[in-house]
Amino acid sequence: MSSNMEIKRRGLMLVLSSPSGAGKTTLSRMLLESDANVVLSISATTRPKRPNEQDGRDYFFVGQDIFESMAKAGEFLEHATVFDHRYGTPQKPVREALEAGRDVLFDIDWQGTQQLKEKAGEDLVSIFVLPPSHDELERRLKTRAQDSPDVVARRMAKAESEISHWAEYDYVIVNRDANAALSAIRSILAAERLRRSRQIGLSEFVRNITS
Amino acid sequence: MSSNMEIKRRGLMLVLSSPSGAGKTTLSRMLLESDANVVLSISATTRPKRPNEQDGRDYFFVGQDIFESMAKAGEFLEHATVFDHRYGTPQKPVREALEAGRDVLFDIDWQGTQQLKEKAGEDLVSIFVLPPSHDELERRLKTRAQDSPDVVARRMAKAESEISHWAEYDYVIVNRDANAALSAIRSILAAERLRRSRQIGLSEFVRNITS
């Protein structure tokens, strides 16, 4: 697919953020399935494991004390507290993947993205996914027929607060159709891989063709 | 194709540079044929029209005095003298195309790209096309069987001097295969169109979905 296949490059960190109801989880899954070079960053968390979850696949489930000592040792790229539980992105697996030329996908919110940006610098590429319309967002937030108007209104307020951060992202796509949105994400990834600054093998390549 | 079809955006200026022999002319033609939103910037020149050329399609053929007065009036985005002839990119048609949301393709060298960058700022996206190898470059520069080693050596030196400017570009692609290189250029274009900063209709779109 790529025309620069043999040139050594550094992997990139791809952040996909969106309010819930914009289809981000589906798009992440589709991207991982369609591109073997992309790996998902797995967070550590202190929240209890749910029955359908698997340690090391969905999260690294750790105790409060281990989480704290990792945080103190600076082992997280970003971390946050949500409803009394701690969540964090361990640094080491990400660094190793990037150095091996793999791209790492992050499914995090705007706060995590801001923290990540400080540590990642040029390695970071951020995409915000918007729902196509107000009605469609509401429809997707009404997950069950029996949801009360109150519950839906609260979810909507939370979604709107997340959406208000769209302007902090490098790219913005509207998810009208999952396949078109995936193709947009794949174009962004293909382009960012071709950035001169990311192709660390280019100097050597040019030396070879001009001598 | 795009998932952001209805959001108003500003066009971008796409520069494709390469040494002769790297396939840039073929790639430009393929891009223009495959994407109706891309228009080619047509240069003004004082050099005489060749029999196969058409005024307004290949160049705007103008006299020395008209060129000079355009240059003095600041009507060029960039201009240069090559072998006693003057070449320049008229500003007005480019500005009009960009405002209409069209993307403008420039087939110019590194010197023109530098001048353009000063005037275009964020509107500019630059791609450098490299040949796949030294041997392949030499093969493509040997256009006729009877070319003397001297002529080929001179063309090679010129190509190498152009290649030495690869690091001034945003993206670098290696043209191993024209279709793969075209697909890389199209990905870059698709991604750059999705940049938040270029989608000037996004604020309005977000206001609509969150109210």
Contacts between the chains, C-beta under 8 A, distances in Angstrom:
chain1	res1	chain2	res2	distance
A	1	B	180	7.3
A	1	B	183	7.5
A	2	B	180	7.3
A	2	B	184	7.0
A	3	B	173	5.5
A	3	B	174	5.5
A	3	B	175	6.8
A	3	B	176	5.6
A	3	B	177	6.7
A	3	B	180	4.1
A	3	B	181	4.9
A	3	B	183	7.6
A	3	B	184	5.0
A	4	B	172	7.5
A	4	B	173	6.1
A	4	B	174	5.1
A	4	B	184	7.5
A	7	B	174	7.0
A	128	B	196	7.5
A	130	B	205	7.4
A	130	B	206	7.0
A	130	B	209	6.8
A	131	B	209	6.2
A	132	B	209	7.8
A	133	B	208	7.6
A	133	B	209	5.7
A	134	B	208	6.9
A	134	B	209	4.7
A	134	B	210	7.0
A	134	B	211	7.1
A	137	B	209	6.3
A	160	B	210	4.6
A	163	B	206	6.3
A	163	B	209	7.3
A	163	B	210	5.6
A	164	B	210	7.5
A	166	B	196	7.3
A	166	B	202	7.0
A	166	B	206	5.9
A	167	B	196	6.5
A	167	B	202	7.8
A	169	B	196	5.8
A	170	B	195	6.6
A	170	B	196	6.4
A	171	B	191	7.1
A	171	B	194	4.7
A	171	B	195	5.9
A	171	B	196	6.1
A	172	B	4	7.5
A	172	B	194	6.8
A	172	B	196	4.8
A	172	B	199	6.2
A	172	B	202	5.9
A	173	B	3	5.5
A	173	B	4	6.2
A	173	B	194	5.8
A	174	B	3	5.5
A	174	B	4	5.1
A	174	B	7	7.0
A	174	B	205	7.4
A	175	B	3	6.7
A	176	B	3	5.5
A	177	B	3	6.6
A	180	B	1	7.2
A	180	B	2	7.3
A	180	B	3	4.1
A	181	B	3	4.9
A	183	B	1	7.4
A	183	B	3	7.7
A	184	B	2	7.0
A	184	B	3	5.0
A	184	B	4	7.6
A	184	B	190	6.9
A	184	B	194	5.9
A	186	B	187	7.8
A	187	B	186	7.8
A	187	B	187	4.5
A	187	B	190	3.8
A	187	B	191	5.0
A	187	B	194	7.5
A	188	B	190	7.8
A	188	B	191	4.4
A	188	B	194	6.3
A	190	B	184	6.9
A	190	B	187	3.8
A	190	B	188	7.8
A	190	B	191	7.4
A	191	B	171	7.1
A	191	B	187	5.0
A	191	B	188	4.4
A	191	B	190	7.4
A	191	B	191	3.6
A	191	B	192	7.0
A	192	B	191	7.0
A	194	B	171	4.8
A	194	B	172	6.8
A	194	B	173	5.8
A	194	B	184	5.9
A	194	B	187	7.5
A	194	B	188	6.3
A	195	B	170	6.7
A	195	B	171	5.9
A	196	B	128	7.5
A	196	B	166	7.3
A	196	B	167	6.5
A	196	B	169	5.8
A	196	B	170	6.4
A	196	B	171	6.2
A	196	B	172	4.7
A	199	B	172	6.2
A	202	B	166	7.0
A	202	B	167	7.8
A	202	B	172	5.9
A	205	B	130	7.4
A	205	B	174	7.4
A	206	B	130	7.0
A	206	B	163	6.3
A	206	B	166	5.9
A	208	B	133	7.6
A	208	B	134	6.9
A	209	B	130	6.8
A	209	B	131	6.2
A	209	B	132	7.7
A	209	B	133	5.7
A	209	B	134	4.8
A	209	B	137	6.4
A	209	B	163	7.2
A	210	B	134	7.0
A	210	B	160	4.7
A	210	B	163	5.6
A	210	B	164	7.5
A	211	B	134	7.1
